[in-house]
Structures are given as structure tokens and as C-alpha cells.
Amino acid sequence: MKVKVLLLAVSGLIASQGALAVEPTTENRVYAGIVFDLDGSDGFVPDLVVGIRSLHVNANNNVQGADLSGRVSYGKHDKSVEFDSARLVYVGGERDLQGNVGFGYSRAHDSFLATAAVQGPYTKLGTDFEFGKNKVEPYLEINSLDKPNKAAVLQVF
């Protein structure tokens, strides 16, 4: 009898408080930033980067998605503003730190490239491998991307 009363009391408490559910979210963000080549080959003049990132944040706050970006350089190759390169990367990890791996094309160097990076709030540290030049080019990107939002917590009655 005591067990039945206890079960009824606990179930009544749960019912009055409601249950919580975590709703996975998808987050799309447009961003801009500047990119510094760390090897010094372009005189440390930064490129402008503009992109869009789409991430799925699950109940454990793990993220996965894609990032498409383009870079514009100015004052580097022939002292004019020109389209430099484009990249499409997979993004995966946690809200605080994500890994990036993908591919792209450098118009400035007329070469396909592979890219890998580590990304945190407002920063990305990575490297490109240019196939046409057989060259590794490390970079630091400072951008407007904060960490992704948490998955939404919903109260279910």
C-alpha cells in the first residue's frame, strides 16, 4: 500500500512539473572575416572571407554540417581586388570546438586545394594544401562566427 501511495505521489509530481525534451536544431549563419596567411608568402596582407555555415546541433550538443566560403584578396598579386578562392568543408565536433575538412579551388594560384582546420568562437586555424604547387599554406581566420546555439530544451506536458 505504501508503495502505491509513493508511486502515485511521484507520478503526480512529474505530471505537475512536466517532462523535458531536447529538440535538435539547425542553425544557418552568414559570416565575414579576415584571413592571414601564416607563411608570409603574401606579405601578411589579409584576405576578406565571406561565407555561410549550416550546422545541425543534436541533443548532446554535438554539431555537424557544412561551410561554404569565398575569399577576396586585395593588394597582393597585382595590387588589385580579386576573387582569390572558394572552399566547401564538412564541420563536425562540439559547440566549443569543431574540426573542418574539405576542398576548394584557388583562382589566384590556379590550383585545386584540400583544407583542414580547427574552429572555435570567432577564430579558425587551418592549412590548405595546394595541389598545383605541392605547397602547404597555414592560415589564421578571424570571423564573426560565435559558437553554435544549444539544442532547444522543451517542456512537454
Phi and psi in degrees as GROMACS dihedral restraints (atoms count N, CA, C in turn):
[ dihedral_restraints ]
;  ai    aj    ak    al  type     phi  dphi    fc
    3     4     5     6     1   -63.3    20    10
    4     5     6     7     1   -36.2    20    10
    6     7     8     9     1   -64.7    20    10
    7     8     9    10     1   -41.5    20    10
    9    10    11    12     1   -63.1    20    10
   10    11    12    13     1   -42.6    20    10
   12    13    14    15     1   -64.8    20    10
   13    14    15    16     1   -42.1    20    10
   15    16    17    18     1   -63.6    20    10
   16    17    18    19     1   -44.1    20    10
   18    19    20    21     1   -62.4    20    10
   19    20    21    22     1   -41.6    20    10
   21    22    23    24     1   -64.4    20    10
   22    23    24    25     1   -39.5    20    10
   24    25    26    27     1   -66.3    20    10
   25    26    27    28     1   -44.2    20    10
   27    28    29    30     1   -65.6    20    10
   28    29    30    31     1   -44.4    20    10
   30    31    32    33     1   -66.4    20    10
   31    32    33    34     1   -34.4    20    10
   33    34    35    36     1   -66.4    20    10
   34    35    36    37     1   -38.9    20    10
   36    37    38    39     1   -65.2    20    10
   37    38    39    40     1   -44.8    20    10
   39    40    41    42     1   -63.1    20    10
   40    41    42    43     1   -43.2    20    10
   42    43    44    45     1   -64.2    20    10
   43    44    45    46     1   -37.6    20    10
   45    46    47    48     1   -72.8    20    10
   46    47    48    49     1   -28.7    20    10
   48    49    50    51     1   -87.7    20    10
   49    50    51    52     1   -23.7    20    10
   51    52    53    54     1    82.0    20    10
   52    53    54    55     1   164.2    20    10
   54    55    56    57     1  -103.7    20    10
   55    56    57    58     1   154.2    20    10
   57    58    59    60     1  -105.2    20    10
   58    59    60    61     1   140.6    20    10
   60    61    62    63     1  -132.8    20    10
   61    62    63    64     1   144.1    20    10
   63    64    65    66     1  -101.9    20    10
   64    65    66    67     1   123.4    20    10
   66    67    68    69     1  -100.2    20    10
   67    68    69    70     1   115.3    20    10
   69    70    71    72     1   -58.7    20    10
   70    71    72    73     1   148.4    20    10
   72    73    74    75     1  -126.4    20    10
   73    74    75    76     1   155.3    20    10
   75    76    77    78     1  -116.1    20    10
   76    77    78    79     1   131.3    20    10
   78    79    80    81     1  -122.4    20    10
   79    80    81    82     1   125.5    20    10
   81    82    83    84     1  -113.8    20    10
   82    83    84    85     1   127.4    20    10
   84    85    86    87     1  -135.1    20    10
   85    86    87    88     1   136.6    20    10
   87    88    89    90     1   -94.8    20    10
   88    89    90    91     1   140.1    20    10
   90    91    92    93     1  -142.5    20    10
   91    92    93    94     1   166.4    20    10
   93    94    95    96     1  -142.9    20    10
   94    95    96    97     1   158.5    20    10
   96    97    98    99     1  -174.3    20    10
   97    98    99   100     1  -171.7    20    10
   99   100   101   102     1  -124.8    20    10
  100   101   102   103     1   149.1    20    10
  102   103   104   105     1  -126.2    20    10
  103   104   105   106     1   127.9    20    10
  105   106   107   108     1  -106.6    20    10
  106   107   108   109     1   127.1    20    10
  108   109   110   111     1   -75.0    20    10
  109   110   111   112     1   125.1    20    10
  111   112   113   114     1   -87.0    20    10
  112   113   114   115     1    -7.4    20    10
  114   115   116   117     1   -87.6    20    10
  115   116   117   118     1    -7.6    20    10
  117   118   119   120     1    77.4    20    10
  118   119   120   121     1     2.8    20    10
  120   121   122   123     1   -68.4    20    10
  121   122   123   124     1   -23.2    20    10
  123   124   125   126     1  -108.0    20    10
  124   125   126   127     1    20.2    20    10
  126   127   128   129     1    73.7    20    10
  127   128   129   130     1    19.4    20    10
  129   130   131   132     1    60.8    20    10
  130   131   132   133     1    21.8    20    10
  132   133   134   135     1   -81.6    20    10
  133   134   135   136     1   123.3    20    10
  135   136   137   138     1   -74.0    20    10
  136   137   138   139     1   152.7    20    10
  138   139   140   141     1   -94.0    20    10
  139   140   141   142     1   157.9    20    10
  141   142   143   144     1   -95.2    20    10
  142   143   144   145     1   132.9    20    10
  144   145   146   147     1  -118.8    20    10
  145   146   147   148     1   138.9    20    10
  147   148   149   150     1  -133.0    20    10
  148   149   150   151     1   136.1    20    10
  150   151   152   153     1  -158.2    20    10
  151   152   153   154     1   178.1    20    10
  153   154   155   156     1  -134.4    20    10
  154   155   156   157     1   136.3    20    10
  156   157   158   159     1  -124.8    20    10
  157   158   159   160     1   133.4    20    10
  159   160   161   162     1  -123.0    20    10
  160   161   162   163     1   119.5    20    10
  162   163   164   165     1  -126.8    20    10
  163   164   165   166     1   142.0    20    10
  165   166   167   168     1  -102.6    20    10
  166   167   168   169     1   123.8    20    10
  168   169   170   171     1  -107.8    20    10
  169   170   171   172     1   118.5    20    10
  171   172   173   174     1   -90.1    20    10
  172   173   174   175     1  -175.6    20    10
  174   175   176   177     1   -62.5    20    10
  175   176   177   178     1   -27.3    20    10
  177   178   179   180     1   -89.8    20    10
  178   179   180   181     1     7.2    20    10
  180   181   182   183     1    63.4    20    10
  181   182   183   184     1    26.3    20    10
  183   184   185   186     1   -85.0    20    10
  184   185   186   187     1   147.2    20    10
  186   187   188   189     1  -121.9    20    10
  187   188   189   190     1   150.7    20    10
  189   190   191   192     1  -155.5    20    10
  190   191   192   193     1   147.7    20    10
  192   193   194   195     1   171.8    20    10
  193   194   195   196     1  -152.5    20    10
  195   196   197   198     1  -138.7    20    10
  196   197   198   199     1   157.0    20    10
  198   199   200   201     1  -137.4    20    10
  199   200   201   202     1   127.7    20    10
  201   202   203   204     1  -119.1    20    10
  202   203   204   205     1   124.0    20    10
  204   205   206   207     1  -140.7    20    10
  205   206   207   208     1   159.1    20    10
  207   208   209   210     1  -133.8    20    10
  208   209   210   211     1   147.3    20    10
  210   211   212   213     1  -116.5    20    10
  211   212   213   214     1   143.3    20    10
  213   214   215   216     1  -120.9    20    10
  214   215   216   217     1   129.3    20    10
  216   217   218   219     1  -106.4    20    10
  217   218   219   220     1   155.5    20    10
  219   220   221   222     1  -145.1    20    10
  220   221   222   223     1   136.1    20    10
  222   223   224   225     1    71.4    20    10
  223   224   225   226     1    19.4    20    10
  225   226   227   228     1  -103.2    20    10
  226   227   228   229     1   -71.6    20    10
  228   229   230   231     1   -78.6    20    10
  229   230   231   232     1   -52.2    20    10
  231   232   233   234     1  -130.9    20    10
  232   233   234   235     1    27.6    20    10
  234   235   236   237     1    61.9    20    10
  235   236   237   238     1    33.3    20    10
  237   238   239   240     1  -132.8    20    10
  238   239   240   241     1   171.3    20    10
  240   241   242   243     1   -86.7    20    10
  241   242   243   244     1   128.5    20    10
  243   244   245   246     1  -151.0    20    10
  244   245   246   247     1   154.9    20    10
  246   247   248   249     1   -66.0    20    10
  247   248   249   250     1   128.7    20    10
  249   250   251   252     1   -99.1    20    10
  250   251   252   253     1   -56.6    20    10
  252   253   254   255     1  -162.7    20    10
  253   254   255   256     1   165.9    20    10
  255   256   257   258     1  -135.5    20    10
  256   257   258   259     1   147.1    20    10
  258   259   260   261     1  -138.7    20    10
  259   260   261   262     1   144.4    20    10
  261   262   263   264     1  -125.7    20    10
  262   263   264   265     1   120.2    20    10
  264   265   266   267     1  -130.9    20    10
  265   266   267   268     1   151.0    20    10
  267   268   269   270     1   -83.7    20    10
  268   269   270   271     1   137.4    20    10
  270   271   272   273     1  -118.6    20    10
  271   272   273   274     1   128.7    20    10
  273   274   275   276     1  -150.5    20    10
  274   275   276   277     1   150.4    20    10
  276   277   278   279     1   147.6    20    10
  277   278   279   280     1  -142.0    20    10
  279   280   281   282     1  -113.9    20    10
  280   281   282   283     1   174.4    20    10
  282   283   284   285     1   -61.5    20    10
  283   284   285   286     1   -36.5    20    10
  285   286   287   288     1   -81.3    20    10
  286   287   288   289     1   -27.7    20    10
  288   289   290   291     1  -149.6    20    10
  289   290   291   292     1   126.3    20    10
  291   292   293   294     1  -125.4    20    10
  292   293   294   295     1   152.4    20    10
  294   295   296   297     1   -99.9    20    10
  295   296   297   298     1   149.1    20    10
  297   298   299   300     1  -126.7    20    10
  298   299   300   301     1   135.1    20    10
  300   301   302   303     1  -145.8    20    10
  301   302   303   304     1   134.8    20    10
  303   304   305   306     1  -174.7    20    10
  304   305   306   307     1  -156.4    20    10
  306   307   308   309     1  -143.2    20    10
  307   308   309   310     1   169.7    20    10
  309   310   311   312     1  -170.0    20    10
  310   311   312   313     1  -168.1    20    10
  312   313   314   315     1  -140.8    20    10
  313   314   315   316     1   131.2    20    10
  315   316   317   318     1  -101.8    20    10
  316   317   318   319     1   110.2    20    10
  318   319   320   321     1   -70.8    20    10
  319   320   321   322     1   -36.1    20    10
  321   322   323   324     1   -62.3    20    10
  322   323   324   325     1   -34.6    20    10
  324   325   326   327     1  -109.0    20    10
  325   326   327   328     1     4.0    20    10
  327   328   329   330     1    49.5    20    10
  328   329   330   331     1    56.1    20    10
  330   331   332   333     1  -151.2    20    10
  331   332   333   334     1   142.3    20    10
  333   334   335   336     1   -73.6    20    10
  334   335   336   337     1   155.6    20    10
  336   337   338   339     1  -143.2    20    10
  337   338   339   340     1   154.3    20    10
  339   340   341   342     1  -109.8    20    10
  340   341   342   343     1   145.7    20    10
  342   343   344   345     1  -136.4    20    10
  343   344   345   346     1   146.0    20    10
  345   346   347   348     1  -144.6    20    10
  346   347   348   349     1   143.2    20    10
  348   349   350   351     1  -156.6    20    10
  349   350   351   352     1   164.9    20    10
  351   352   353   354     1  -118.1    20    10
  352   353   354   355     1   130.9    20    10
  354   355   356   357     1  -124.5    20    10
  355   356   357   358     1   132.5    20    10
  357   358   359   360     1  -124.4    20    10
  358   359   360   361     1  -174.7    20    10
  360   361   362   363     1   -59.0    20    10
  361   362   363   364     1   123.7    20    10
  363   364   365   366     1    67.1    20    10
  364   365   366   367     1     4.0    20    10
  366   367   368   369     1  -141.7    20    10
  367   368   369   370     1   153.9    20    10
  369   370   371   372     1  -145.5    20    10
  370   371   372   373     1   130.8    20    10
  372   373   374   375     1  -118.7    20    10
  373   374   375   376     1   122.5    20    10
  375   376   377   378     1  -155.1    20    10
  376   377   378   379     1  -172.7    20    10
  378   379   380   381     1  -146.7    20    10
  379   380   381   382     1   145.9    20    10
  381   382   383   384     1  -110.7    20    10
  382   383   384   385     1   143.1    20    10
  384   385   386   387     1  -112.3    20    10
  385   386   387   388     1   115.2    20    10
  387   388   389   390     1   -90.9    20    10
  388   389   390   391     1   116.0    20    10
  390   391   392   393     1   -66.9    20    10
  391   392   393   394     1   -37.3    20    10
  393   394   395   396     1   -65.4    20    10
  394   395   396   397     1   -31.0    20    10
  396   397   398   399     1  -107.0    20    10
  397   398   399   400     1    -4.7    20    10
  399   400   401   402     1    50.3    20    10
  400   401   402   403     1    49.7    20    10
  402   403   404   405     1  -131.5    20    10
  403   404   405   406     1   139.7    20    10
  405   406   407   408     1   -96.5    20    10
  406   407   408   409     1   130.3    20    10
  408   409   410   411     1  -127.0    20    10
  409   410   411   412     1   100.9    20    10
  411   412   413   414     1   -74.2    20    10
  412   413   414   415     1   152.6    20    10
  414   415   416   417     1  -148.4    20    10
  415   416   417   418     1   159.9    20    10
  417   418   419   420     1  -124.8    20    10
  418   419   420   421     1   125.4    20    10
  420   421   422   423     1  -114.0    20    10
  421   422   423   424     1   131.7    20    10
  423   424   425   426     1  -113.5    20    10
  424   425   426   427     1   120.1    20    10
  426   427   428   429     1  -136.2    20    10
  427   428   429   430     1  -178.6    20    10
  429   430   431   432     1   -93.5    20    10
  430   431   432   433     1    12.0    20    10
  432   433   434   435     1   -87.7    20    10
  433   434   435   436     1   112.2    20    10
  435   436   437   438     1   -80.4    20    10
  436   437   438   439     1   176.9    20    10
  438   439   440   441     1   -68.1    20    10
  439   440   441   442     1   151.9    20    10
  441   442   443   444     1   -60.5    20    10
  442   443   444   445     1   152.9    20    10
  444   445   446   447     1   -65.9    20    10
  445   446   447   448     1   154.5    20    10
  447   448   449   450     1   -69.9    20    10
  448   449   450   451     1   157.3    20    10
  450   451   452   453     1   -62.8    20    10
  451   452   453   454     1   144.4    20    10
  453   454   455   456     1   -74.0    20    10
  454   455   456   457     1   136.3    20    10
  456   457   458   459     1  -101.0    20    10
  457   458   459   460     1   121.1    20    10
  459   460   461   462     1  -111.2    20    10
  460   461   462   463     1   143.0    20    10
  462   463   464   465     1   -95.5    20    10
  463   464   465   466     1   122.5    20    10
  465   466   467   468     1  -107.4    20    10
  466   467   468   469     1   131.0    20    10
